[in-house]
Amino acid sequence: MAHRKRIYLIQKLLKISQIIDNFTDKLGWLSNWLVLLTVSVGFFNVVARYVGRFVGTQLSSNALLELQWYLFSLTFLFGFAYILRHGENVRVDFLYTNMSEKRQALIDFIGTILFLIPFCILGIWVTWNPVLQSWGLQNDGSWGNWEMSSDANGLPRAPIKTMIPVALLFLLLQSFSQAIKYLAVLLDYPAILDRLRLETSEHINIE
């Protein structure tokens, strides 16, 4: 009876893990297009700068320049969870690769539970108040103006700062998903090993 309950619980957890993984893959798809958009905005800024000098008119602006690094920041931030899902995070490979797959899962499980998940929670907690202040929260609890760029005609800072705890939340969700899969490996669910192998970078296909 206890064995059946454990199997049922793991199966439910694996379904949750799959939902999180599917969401993270959507983030990877979004990041893929953000790269192209970033390059496009950057190309326009370069062309506009030189053409504007030639015709004597300012064609670019601080808003477009800041939009370029906003998009780059989003690509970077949204990539956190996707990199973790597909095993591209930094490892001490000369030790890790010589271990058995079950030992690797144990190392990953412990690292995720003891370090990665607390790091994400701490990061969200630390950045929460600065983000609210950027949106205009005053010390007396009232709301003022958004934090704006110090450059003329620049973009508001609040939206991009908000993406920091949001990205950490996405990473936290993916951390839970990875922990579930590592736990399933430790509990001798062989199909999960195949799933983890297929999630590595050489099998990625973003459409």
Secondary structure, DSSP 8 states (H G I E B T S, - for coil): -HHHHHHHHHHHHHHHHHHHHHHHHHHHHHHHHHHHHHHHHHHHHHHHHHHHHHHTS----HHHHHHHHHHHHHHHHHHHHHHHHTT-S---HHHHTTS-HHHHHHHHHHHIIIIIHHHHHHHHHHHHHHHHHHTTB-TTS-B----B-SSTT--BSHHHHHHHHHHHHHHHHHHHHHHHHHHHHHTT-HHHHHHHHHTSGGG----
